[in-house]
Amino acid sequence: MTPPARGPATSTTTTSPTVAVAVAVRKSIPQHAPVPRSLSTRTLPFAAAAAAAAVLALPAPAQARPGPEPSSAAAPAPCVSGEGPESRTRNNSVDEGEIRWSDGTVYDDARAFAVSAEGWSYRGARIAILPDTAVTSDDLAFVDYNGGTSANAPLGSYQWRPAFGATDRVRFNRQKLNARPYDTRDFRRFVALHEIGHALGLCHKATTVVSLMWKAAPSTPVTWVPDTDKANYRTLWGSQ
Ligand SMILES: [Zn+2]
């Protein structure tokens, strides 16, 4: 199965074992670009969304707790042009209602925060996000890599690997996450949340909505699951 195109491939994809794999993976890797220098000159919707994000950040809990399904007043948002639609069978790491993950990253705080985020980790959640064990299959590996330091190098990436037995990956670009301005707890948590969003099947969203899933990182990292993303999750997987 060939992953769908995910927009223009970038030149920052790392080398893969074979040409065929490289092409497939390249197309399936949604990547971050850091905030462009022209950010302050962006259009009003972007500024409005950023302002809303800053407000919404205030009541966000520092750590997710088990609880009832969170409420969401927002409608689901469409994928950006060239992506989607969101699908239960493509571009996600869900296997029989679970994502079993393994830990190969040094960014443990970000990983732990993302897998237990209140927006998709709650009592009765449709998709369980749990550590891999000896008797489960490893659906998603958290790993670190050197993804470059250039202005358009990704902060992290998600690799959907649909081949039978292949483990999908959330990859943290240590060259970015160990350098300013991304070497903070909150930026690392944001990157982890965004990539888990992909693992749950979410595509990139326009900056006209408050979402974890903007293609480029916001200037203020989003460290919770916004209502729009909860709505997309529910639309894709059901609420209970
Ligand atoms: Zn992405």
Residues whose N, C-alpha, C, O or C-beta is under 5 A from the ligand:
A	BS01	ZN	P30 Q31 W214
